[in-house]
Amino acid sequence: MIDEIREIAKLYPESRSAILPALRLAQERRGCLSRAALAAVADALGVTPAYCLSVARSSDIFPRAP
């Protein structure tokens, strides 16, 4: 999944701009945005898990539990 997120990030001028599609991919693959999923997205995009969590919390389309 990390490699896929990095490929998505190449489509954007800054890797962190790919946060929404990356979170969506993690949600689809893992069923929800667990801590591990947020950490994987953060690692792939070079951001912090807290940044990923803040973006996910700002939208109700990203459930944190299955």
Secondary structure as GFF3:
##gff-version 3
##sequence-region A 1 66
A	DSSP	alpha_helix	2	9	.	.	.	ID=ss1
A	DSSP	three_ten_helix	15	18	.	.	.	ID=ss2
A	DSSP	alpha_helix	19	30	.	.	.	ID=ss3
A	DSSP	alpha_helix	35	45	.	.	.	ID=ss4
A	DSSP	alpha_helix	49	57	.	.	.	ID=ss5
###
